[in-house]
Every structure is written in C-alpha cells, then in structure tokens.
Amino acid sequence: MVRNANEKTRRWLTGGDVARMLGLSRMTVGRLAEEGILPFIRPNPLGERRFPAEEIERIAKGEKPTAVFPSAKTRRPAHAA
C-alpha cells in the first residue's frame, strides 16, 4: 500500500537489511518496529515490513529519524473478539 507519491520514490529496506546496518537481530528489529521506535510500513498483504532507507541510515549515524510514522499499535484496526 503506497500512502503518497513520495513513498513510491523512496528506497526501502527489509528487516534483514536493517538488522545488518544497525548490528541487531531481525527479531529485535521487529520488536523495535512494533514498539514504534523504527519507522516502517507494510506494503503487501503478507505483512512484511519495509523500512525507509534514509531514516534507517539516519538512525545508524546516531541521529533521530525525521519522518513521522504511526506506531504499530495505531496502524492496525482492532479485531473484534
């Protein structure tokens, strides 16, 4: 799912790419993404995360990300019990 034209031209990374760049495990990357610490989107129905390369590169340099991505808790509709 592309939210705006800007997202079409962005470079996106997989969780494995982010793990290698930040020296973390893929499970840690997933947890940090779900906690809203790492920005990401889910562009396909399989639910795979994609991370904006420029934001992850900023984080790898010790800077704060500039883009605002909603936390995972606000991204998904609540399921009826």
Residue pairs with C-beta under 8 A, 6 or more apart in sequence:
1 41
1 42
1 43
1 44
2 8
2 43
3 41
7 41
10 52
10 53
10 54
11 52
11 53
11 54
12 41
12 43
12 50
12 51
12 52
12 53
13 21
13 50
13 51
13 52
13 53
13 56
14 48
14 49
14 50
14 51
15 26
15 29
15 30
15 33
15 48
15 49
15 51
16 26
17 51
17 56
18 24
18 29
18 38
18 51
18 56
19 25
19 26
19 28
19 29
21 56
21 57
21 60
22 29
22 56
22 59
22 60
24 32
29 38
30 49
32 38
33 39
33 40
33 49
33 51
33 72
34 72
34 73
35 71
35 72
36 69
36 70
36 71
36 72
36 73
38 51
38 56
38 59
39 51
39 52
39 55
39 65
39 67
39 68
39 69
40 49
40 50
40 51
40 52
40 69
41 49
41 50
41 69
42 48
42 49
42 50
42 75
43 50
52 67
52 69
55 65
55 66
55 67
58 64
58 65
58 66
59 65
